[in-house]
């Protein structure tokens, strides 16, 4: 499962650091709670002024249902929403994550806030 971060989000070093947390604690917490691997890639593509950032989530145990992957996705979505400067952009972010996701994605539409 891969999530592609929309190019309109500020995808600089600040977003990367926000997603991993101090000392990588945020991603370690997600990995620990969900038994998933989290990989954040920020490829350098010369043809794009802002290369897309992607987050890959993969279950460490193949026989476990995708519930753990969906929990990891939800935790990452929460972190991305926290990072938004314009809180009105939350629905746009979630719909674009769903539209560009690779793999099984279940959008978290029931957010409050």
C-alpha positions as a Python dict, from the first residue, in 0.01 Angstrom:
ca = {
    (1, 'X'): (0, 0, 0),
    (2, 'X'): (140, 339, -98),
    (3, 'X'): (9, 686, -31),
    (4, 'X'): (120, 967, -260),
    (5, 'X'): (132, 1305, -91),
    (6, 'X'): (-39, 1570, -306),
    (7, 'X'): (206, 1816, -463),
    (8, 'X'): (18, 2118, -322),
    (9, 'X'): (122, 2022, 33),
    (10, 'X'): (446, 2172, 156),
    (11, 'X'): (661, 1865, 102),
    (12, 'X'): (990, 1996, 224),
    (13, 'X'): (1203, 1875, 506),
    (14, 'X'): (948, 2002, 761),
    (15, 'X'): (682, 1754, 643),
    (16, 'X'): (931, 1467, 643),
    (17, 'X'): (1045, 1552, 997),
    (18, 'X'): (684, 1591, 1110),
    (19, 'X'): (594, 1248, 971),
    (20, 'X'): (887, 1062, 1130),
    (21, 'X'): (880, 1256, 1458),
    (22, 'X'): (1173, 1339, 1683),
    (23, 'X'): (1431, 1063, 1647),
    (24, 'X'): (1190, 866, 1428),
    (25, 'X'): (959, 810, 1724),
    (26, 'X'): (636, 872, 1534),
    (27, 'X'): (700, 610, 1266),
    (28, 'X'): (840, 369, 1528),
    (29, 'X'): (516, 409, 1725),
    (30, 'X'): (303, 336, 1417),
    (31, 'X'): (519, 34, 1331),
    (32, 'X'): (497, -96, 1688),
    (33, 'X'): (119, -56, 1716),
    (34, 'X'): (35, -196, 1375),
    (35, 'X'): (309, -449, 1304),
    (36, 'X'): (371, -274, 971),
    (37, 'X'): (678, -133, 801),
    (38, 'X'): (658, 237, 716),
    (39, 'X'): (883, 380, 444),
    (40, 'X'): (875, 747, 348),
    (41, 'X'): (1039, 823, 16),
    (42, 'X'): (1111, 1160, -132),
    (43, 'X'): (1245, 1090, -483),
    (44, 'X'): (1435, 1358, -664),
    (45, 'X'): (1283, 1396, -1008),
    (46, 'X'): (1450, 1665, -1220),
    (47, 'X'): (1137, 1721, -1428),
    (48, 'X'): (928, 1836, -1132),
    (49, 'X'): (986, 2142, -916),
    (50, 'X'): (837, 1959, -615),
    (51, 'X'): (889, 1584, -638),
    (52, 'X'): (609, 1378, -491),
    (53, 'X'): (659, 1221, -150),
    (54, 'X'): (518, 873, -102),
    (55, 'X'): (460, 662, 206),
    (56, 'X'): (461, 284, 176),
    (57, 'X'): (289, 74, 440),
    (58, 'X'): (341, -301, 444),
    (59, 'X'): (232, -560, 699),
    (60, 'X'): (522, -746, 858),
    (61, 'X'): (307, -1061, 875),
    (62, 'X'): (152, -1167, 546),
    (63, 'X'): (-127, -1378, 700),
    (64, 'X'): (-271, -1096, 911),
    (65, 'X'): (-577, -924, 759),
    (66, 'X'): (-525, -571, 629),
    (67, 'X'): (-669, -421, 950),
    (68, 'X'): (-319, -338, 1071),
    (69, 'X'): (-239, -165, 741),
    (70, 'X'): (-560, 38, 762),
    (71, 'X'): (-477, 136, 1120),
    (72, 'X'): (-133, 252, 1006),
    (73, 'X'): (-291, 450, 721),
    (74, 'X'): (-530, 616, 966),
    (75, 'X'): (-241, 715, 1196),
    (76, 'X'): (-48, 860, 901),
    (77, 'X'): (-358, 1049, 783),
    (78, 'X'): (-390, 1202, 1131),
    (79, 'X'): (-28, 1315, 1117),
    (80, 'X'): (-76, 1467, 770),
    (81, 'X'): (-391, 1650, 884),
    (82, 'X'): (-199, 1784, 1188),
    (83, 'X'): (61, 1926, 949),
    (84, 'X'): (-191, 2114, 731),
    (85, 'X'): (-171, 2488, 770),
    (86, 'X'): (-520, 2530, 623),
    (87, 'X'): (-751, 2299, 817),
    (88, 'X'): (-1018, 2349, 548),
    (89, 'X'): (-798, 2144, 315),
    (90, 'X'): (-853, 1821, 512),
    (91, 'X'): (-1125, 1680, 283),
    (92, 'X'): (-919, 1767, -24),
    (93, 'X'): (-615, 1592, 123),
    (94, 'X'): (-807, 1276, 211),
    (95, 'X'): (-979, 1254, -127),
    (96, 'X'): (-650, 1304, -314),
    (97, 'X'): (-479, 1040, -100),
    (98, 'X'): (-760, 799, -192),
    (99, 'X'): (-746, 890, -561),
    (100, 'X'): (-370, 840, -594),
    (101, 'X'): (-317, 549, -352),
    (102, 'X'): (-162, 230, -481),
    (103, 'X'): (-316, -76, -318),
    (104, 'X'): (-620, -117, -98),
    (105, 'X'): (-716, 218, 54),
    (106, 'X'): (-1009, 300, 276),
    (107, 'X'): (-1053, 674, 324),
    (108, 'X'): (-1120, 794, 679),
    (109, 'X'): (-1427, 1006, 616),
    (110, 'X'): (-1549, 1010, 974),
    (111, 'X'): (-1310, 1271, 1109),
    (112, 'X'): (-1418, 1530, 1359),
    (113, 'X'): (-1250, 1858, 1414),
}
